[in-house]
């Protein structure tokens, strides 16, 4: 992620580790990143954001959250 931030100036990356008492190190929880052109272009998007959630079954029991926006050209 540091290389991505270095070669794409303005990229924002946020890590969210989780501290657990049963493990010595922090456990990775989730991460968010966005590129500078996406931030700059967001002002031209419609004021509609679609948020969807799906469940992942089998080996991993998690929920995947997706946020999507569309522009004038869909």
N, C-alpha and C positions, 0 to 999 in steps of 0.2 A: 504494500500500500504506500510505503514511503517513495518507492520508485514511480508509482502512478502519480503521486502528488508532485514529484520533482519534474516529470515530463509533461504534466498537465497542470500548469500553474492555475491556482484558484480552485482546485478540486478540494472538496470538503470530505473528510473521513472522520467518523466517530465510532469508537469501539465501546462496547458495553460488556465488560467481564462481570462475572458473578463470584463473589467470595463465599466459599463454603468451608465449614468447620471440619468436614471429614476429608478434605483434600488440601495438600500443602500449597499448591499454586492456585491462582484464580482460574475459573472455568469460563471459556468463551460462551457468551450468551447470544449477542447479535452484533451486527455492524451495519452502518449506513454510509453510503458514499454517493456523491453527485459531482458531475463535472461542471466546470465554469460555464461552458456554452449552454448547458441545460438550465443553469441558474439565470443566465442572461436572457435566454429565449422564453423563459416561463412567463414573462410579462405579456407575451403575444398569444398566450393560450386562452381558450374560453374559460370562464369562471366555473367550469364543471369538472369535478374530480370524481372518478368512479373508484370505489374501494371494494375489493372482493376478498373473501377468505375461503380457504379450502383446507381440508384436513389431510394429513399425510398418514397413511396407515402402515401396517406391517411392522417393519423394524423400528421406525421412528414414529412416535406418537406426538406430533407437533401440529401447529396450525401455521399455514403460510399466508401472509397478508400481502396483497398487491395493490398498489395505487397507480392509476393510469389517468393521463390527461390526453386530450386531443386538441389539435389546432384547427384552423379554418379549412385546411385541406384534408381533414380526417387523418 
